Amino acid sequence: MAEAIKARIGFVSGGAGSMPHYNSFLPIVPKEIEIDFQGLELYGRSLYEISDKKEIILRRVKEFIAERKWDGLILTAAPTEVLNPGLFDDLKAAVSIPFTTALNACVAALRVYTAPKVLLLTPFDARLNDLIVTHLAKAGVTAIAPHSFDQLAVPKRMTPDEVFDLTKKNLAAVGKVDAIYFQGAVLDPIKCLERIESELNATVIASNPAMFWYVLS
């Protein structure tokens, strides 16, 4: 007999509703939880295309909640939030179901682990990393982001070995931190998360699991 669905969670991307790295995330989702992936299609070639789209995001999210009968909402991607200042507070005023953004959930997870200083790894450029670092600083988290990509397009995927090597190199460069924070799931750290934690003796927070944990909590 199939498990009864206990909660339906909307998983909203600013871009496409389907991304290859979602396949790494799905195995950690319990069978009684349904994830409904939806895309706002607000960027194509560059993540900066989602800038100043707050009113559209709020309207579309409210429509999704009403039409698709969600019990919870995950609004993915740090760029969506830092390029639309005030988005979290406006969401809080606009929706009545449990929700989170990537940055909100990851800050909450870092507080649980008492990790105020982190190595921040993203697939983004230096400008966007600086915006994320500034946002985290206001939330009491000191983030060091030594690695940036040259151009901010829709980032290409990296293999688990490439993600591990990138992490090892940058962790050695920054010295002691309380945790490693992956923001930008196209890096797909879930596939090598256990290896990073065991071989590099580090605590890892990744955005997709953190958002899922926060909403279910």
SEMI-336831 format. One line per field, with one value per residue (C-alpha): residue number from 1; x, z, y; residue in one letter. Coordinates in nm, 4 decimals. Example, Ala and Ser with C-alpha at 12.3 -4.5 7.8 and 13.67 -1.06 7.14 Angstrom:
BEGIN
seq: 1 | 2
xx: 1.2300 | 1.3670
zz: 0.7800 | 0.7140
yy: -0.4500 | -0.1060
type: A | S
% end
This chain:
BEGIN
seq: 1 | 2 | 3 | 4 | 5 | 6 | 7 | 8 | 9 | 10 | 11 | 12 | 13 | 14 | 15 | 16 | 17 | 18 | 19 | 20 | 21 | 22 | 23 | 24 | 25 | 26 | 27 | 28 | 29 | 30 | 31 | 32 | 33 | 34 | 35 | 36 | 37 | 38 | 39 | 40 | 41 | 42 | 43 | 44 | 45 | 46 | 47 | 48 | 49 | 50 | 51 | 52 | 53 | 54 | 55 | 56 | 57 | 58 | 59 | 60 | 61 | 62 | 63 | 64 | 65 | 66 | 67 | 68 | 69 | 70 | 71 | 72 | 73 | 74 | 75 | 76 | 77 | 78 | 79 | 80 | 81 | 82 | 83 | 84 | 85 | 86 | 87 | 88 | 89 | 90 | 91 | 92 | 93 | 94 | 95 | 96 | 97 | 98 | 99 | 100 | 101 | 102 | 103 | 104 | 105 | 106 | 107 | 108 | 109 | 110 | 111 | 112 | 113 | 114 | 115 | 116 | 117 | 118 | 119 | 120 | 121 | 122 | 123 | 124 | 125 | 126 | 127 | 128 | 129 | 130 | 131 | 132 | 133 | 134 | 135 | 136 | 137 | 138 | 139 | 140 | 141 | 142 | 143 | 144 | 145 | 146 | 147 | 148 | 149 | 150 | 151 | 152 | 153 | 154 | 155 | 156 | 157 | 158 | 159 | 160 | 161 | 162 | 163 | 164 | 165 | 166 | 167 | 168 | 169 | 170 | 171 | 172 | 173 | 174 | 175 | 176 | 177 | 178 | 179 | 180 | 181 | 182 | 183 | 184 | 185 | 186 | 187 | 188 | 189 | 190 | 191 | 192 | 193 | 194 | 195 | 196 | 197 | 198 | 199 | 200 | 201 | 202 | 203 | 204 | 205 | 206 | 207 | 208 | 209 | 210 | 211 | 212 | 213 | 214 | 215 | 216 | 217
xx: 0.0000 | 0.1400 | 0.2347 | -0.0250 | 0.1062 | 0.1361 | 0.2638 | 0.3023 | 0.5972 | 0.6372 | 0.9984 | 1.0197 | 1.3178 | 1.3646 | 1.4627 | 1.3563 | 1.1323 | 1.3557 | 1.7329 | 1.9653 | 2.0922 | 1.7410 | 1.8026 | 2.0635 | 1.8197 | 1.5217 | 1.6641 | 1.6654 | 1.2943 | 1.0686 | 0.8073 | 0.5214 | 0.6425 | 0.5633 | 0.7916 | 0.6267 | 0.8962 | 0.7970 | 0.9997 | 0.9352 | 1.1404 | 1.2723 | 1.6248 | 1.7842 | 2.1494 | 2.2354 | 2.1199 | 2.1234 | 1.8072 | 1.6138 | 1.7029 | 1.4113 | 1.1469 | 1.0094 | 0.6500 | 0.6380 | 0.7867 | 0.5345 | 0.2385 | 0.3438 | 0.4212 | 0.0792 | -0.0832 | 0.1086 | 0.0068 | -0.3611 | -0.3674 | -0.1443 | -0.2553 | 0.0916 | 0.1523 | 0.4946 | 0.7101 | 1.0794 | 1.2002 | 1.5419 | 1.8635 | 2.0486 | 2.0595 | 1.6799 | 1.6915 | 1.9962 | 1.8923 | 1.5439 | 1.6041 | 1.3267 | 1.1934 | 1.1909 | 0.9960 | 0.7492 | 0.6981 | 0.6365 | 0.3593 | 0.2134 | 0.1917 | 0.0366 | 0.2093 | 0.5557 | 0.8212 | 1.1889 | 1.4465 | 1.7907 | 1.9690 | 1.7142 | 1.7334 | 2.1105 | 2.1589 | 1.9220 | 2.1218 | 2.4519 | 2.3086 | 2.2084 | 2.5694 | 2.7079 | 2.9019 | 2.9429 | 3.2426 | 3.2136 | 3.3851 | 3.1296 | 3.1439 | 2.9189 | 2.9096 | 2.8709 | 3.0867 | 3.2629 | 2.9897 | 2.7166 | 2.9380 | 2.9952 | 2.6186 | 2.5739 | 2.8621 | 2.7056 | 2.3642 | 2.5145 | 2.7076 | 2.3798 | 2.2559 | 2.5659 | 2.7564 | 3.1091 | 3.1534 | 3.4821 | 3.4387 | 3.7859 | 3.6650 | 3.4514 | 3.3793 | 3.4755 | 3.1320 | 2.7871 | 2.5939 | 2.3802 | 2.6700 | 2.7851 | 2.7758 | 3.0859 | 3.1616 | 3.1723 | 3.5527 | 3.5787 | 3.3584 | 3.5683 | 3.8950 | 3.7550 | 3.6515 | 3.9826 | 4.1822 | 3.9761 | 3.9514 | 4.3319 | 4.3514 | 4.1190 | 4.2337 | 4.0073 | 3.6328 | 3.3345 | 3.1633 | 3.1551 | 2.8476 | 2.7513 | 2.5145 | 2.4190 | 2.3112 | 2.4513 | 2.7767 | 2.5812 | 2.7676 | 2.5232 | 2.7078 | 3.0328 | 2.9059 | 2.9945 | 3.3418 | 3.4011 | 3.2879 | 3.4921 | 3.8129 | 3.8325 | 3.6887 | 3.4387 | 3.0734 | 2.8878 | 2.5676 | 2.4163 | 2.1258 | 1.8780 | 1.8824 | 1.8820 | 1.5719 | 1.3898 | 1.4814 | 1.3667 | 1.0244 | 0.9508 | 1.0572
zz: 0.0000 | -0.0994 | 0.1704 | 0.2186 | 0.1304 | 0.4511 | 0.3026 | -0.0388 | -0.0605 | -0.3408 | -0.4609 | -0.6655 | -0.8786 | -1.0324 | -1.3536 | -1.4897 | -1.2938 | -1.3663 | -1.3110 | -1.3243 | -0.9680 | -0.8294 | -0.8861 | -0.6080 | -0.3692 | -0.4203 | -0.2462 | 0.0902 | 0.0615 | 0.2608 | 0.0558 | 0.2416 | 0.1317 | -0.2199 | -0.3769 | -0.6489 | -0.8636 | -1.0361 | -1.2255 | -1.2559 | -1.5789 | -1.4797 | -1.6077 | -1.9013 | -1.9814 | -1.6719 | -1.3106 | -1.2978 | -1.5090 | -1.1894 | -1.0437 | -0.9423 | -0.9999 | -0.6439 | -0.7314 | -1.0021 | -0.7645 | -0.4908 | -0.7289 | -0.8925 | -0.5618 | -0.4211 | -0.7366 | -0.7064 | -0.3415 | -0.4211 | -0.7340 | -0.6239 | -0.2596 | -0.1057 | 0.2655 | 0.2552 | 0.0235 | -0.0637 | -0.2715 | -0.3936 | -0.4757 | -0.2936 | -0.6096 | -0.6062 | -0.2558 | -0.2694 | -0.6074 | -0.4717 | -0.1355 | 0.1192 | -0.0481 | 0.2676 | 0.4720 | 0.1894 | 0.1566 | 0.5301 | 0.4936 | 0.1795 | 0.2544 | 0.5423 | 0.4974 | 0.6309 | 0.3893 | 0.3547 | 0.1236 | 0.0776 | 0.2890 | 0.5700 | 0.6016 | 0.5820 | 0.8451 | 1.0718 | 1.0139 | 1.0854 | 1.4160 | 1.5111 | 1.4562 | 1.6265 | 1.3123 | 1.2924 | 1.0544 | 0.7268 | 0.4013 | 0.1366 | -0.1891 | -0.4783 | -0.8569 | -0.8769 | -0.9730 | -0.7294 | -0.7341 | -0.6384 | -0.3774 | -0.2209 | -0.1995 | -0.0275 | 0.2142 | 0.3056 | 0.3581 | 0.5829 | 0.7838 | 0.8702 | 1.0013 | 1.2197 | 0.9930 | 0.8764 | 0.5332 | 0.3466 | -0.0274 | -0.1792 | -0.5027 | -0.7683 | -1.1279 | -1.3900 | -1.5420 | -1.3957 | -1.6441 | -1.5626 | -1.4143 | -1.5564 | -1.3445 | -1.1751 | -1.0999 | -0.7350 | -0.7577 | -0.8888 | -0.6058 | -0.3493 | -0.4939 | -0.5020 | -0.1379 | -0.0241 | -0.1994 | -0.0629 | 0.2879 | 0.2998 | 0.1775 | 0.4362 | 0.7466 | 1.0392 | 0.9895 | 1.1752 | 0.8676 | 0.4899 | 0.3350 | -0.0198 | -0.1779 | -0.5344 | -0.5793 | -0.9298 | -0.7480 | -0.6347 | -0.3044 | -0.1868 | -0.3938 | -0.2063 | 0.1209 | 0.3355 | 0.1803 | 0.2548 | 0.6141 | 0.6811 | 0.4871 | 0.5578 | 0.9110 | 0.8399 | 0.9012 | 0.5748 | 0.5184 | 0.1696 | 0.0585 | -0.0711 | 0.2361 | 0.4665 | 0.3019 | 0.3145 | 0.6838 | 0.7708 | 0.6069 | 0.7508 | 1.0948
yy: 0.0000 | 0.3407 | 0.5908 | 0.8663 | 1.2112 | 1.4137 | 1.7397 | 1.8975 | 2.1356 | 2.3873 | 2.4164 | 2.7359 | 2.8317 | 3.1733 | 2.9988 | 2.6618 | 2.4272 | 2.1295 | 2.1179 | 1.8143 | 1.8633 | 1.8084 | 1.4366 | 1.4431 | 1.6083 | 1.3772 | 1.0650 | 1.2470 | 1.3343 | 1.0937 | 0.9103 | 1.0776 | 1.4232 | 1.5448 | 1.8043 | 2.0120 | 2.1742 | 2.4977 | 2.7568 | 3.1287 | 3.1488 | 3.4933 | 3.4417 | 3.2684 | 3.3285 | 3.5351 | 3.5167 | 3.8967 | 3.8921 | 3.8163 | 4.1591 | 4.3844 | 4.1175 | 4.1132 | 4.2014 | 3.9343 | 3.6751 | 3.7544 | 3.7426 | 3.4171 | 3.2454 | 3.3397 | 3.2026 | 2.8756 | 2.8330 | 2.8866 | 2.6711 | 2.3837 | 2.3574 | 2.3670 | 2.3060 | 2.4686 | 2.6799 | 2.6735 | 2.9700 | 2.8684 | 3.0525 | 3.3278 | 3.5462 | 3.5687 | 3.7170 | 3.9448 | 4.0896 | 4.1640 | 4.3384 | 4.2926 | 3.9787 | 3.7651 | 4.0177 | 4.0727 | 3.6966 | 3.6772 | 3.9320 | 3.7737 | 3.3996 | 3.2069 | 2.8687 | 2.7744 | 2.9000 | 2.9705 | 3.1158 | 2.9659 | 3.2264 | 3.2156 | 2.8368 | 2.8203 | 3.0909 | 2.8958 | 2.5775 | 2.7542 | 2.8790 | 2.5238 | 2.4159 | 2.7285 | 2.8145 | 3.1935 | 3.1805 | 2.9904 | 2.9151 | 3.0166 | 2.8224 | 2.9206 | 2.8960 | 3.2758 | 3.5738 | 3.8087 | 4.0753 | 3.8307 | 3.6638 | 4.0065 | 4.0630 | 3.7264 | 3.7950 | 4.1309 | 3.9691 | 3.7010 | 3.9602 | 4.1353 | 3.7979 | 3.7530 | 3.5133 | 3.5932 | 3.4377 | 3.4094 | 3.3615 | 3.3151 | 3.1563 | 3.3224 | 3.2370 | 3.4953 | 3.5428 | 3.5043 | 3.2996 | 2.9979 | 2.7967 | 2.4681 | 2.1563 | 2.0175 | 1.6530 | 1.5346 | 1.5029 | 1.8596 | 1.9871 | 1.7998 | 1.9358 | 2.2896 | 2.2566 | 2.1111 | 2.3836 | 2.6714 | 2.5300 | 2.5136 | 2.8733 | 3.0289 | 2.8442 | 2.7634 | 2.8091 | 2.6660 | 2.5203 | 2.5053 | 2.6620 | 2.5635 | 2.8142 | 2.7366 | 2.3784 | 2.3376 | 2.2604 | 1.9524 | 1.8975 | 1.6287 | 1.3684 | 1.4319 | 1.5778 | 1.2781 | 1.2633 | 1.6316 | 1.5952 | 1.2803 | 1.3501 | 1.7238 | 1.6978 | 1.9737 | 2.0547 | 2.1168 | 2.3120 | 2.2821 | 2.4956 | 2.2359 | 2.0070 | 2.3100 | 2.4559 | 2.1225 | 2.0747 | 2.4259 | 2.4003 | 2.0558 | 2.1755
type: M | A | E | A | I | K | A | R | I | G | F | V | S | G | G | A | G | S | M | P | H | Y | N | S | F | L | P | I | V | P | K | E | I | E | I | D | F | Q | G | L | E | L | Y | G | R | S | L | Y | E | I | S | D | K | K | E | I | I | L | R | R | V | K | E | F | I | A | E | R | K | W | D | G | L | I | L | T | A | A | P | T | E | V | L | N | P | G | L | F | D | D | L | K | A | A | V | S | I | P | F | T | T | A | L | N | A | C | V | A | A | L | R | V | Y | T | A | P | K | V | L | L | L | T | P | F | D | A | R | L | N | D | L | I | V | T | H | L | A | K | A | G | V | T | A | I | A | P | H | S | F | D | Q | L | A | V | P | K | R | M | T | P | D | E | V | F | D | L | T | K | K | N | L | A | A | V | G | K | V | D | A | I | Y | F | Q | G | A | V | L | D | P | I | K | C | L | E | R | I | E | S | E | L | N | A | T | V | I | A | S | N | P | A | M | F | W | Y | V | L | S
% end
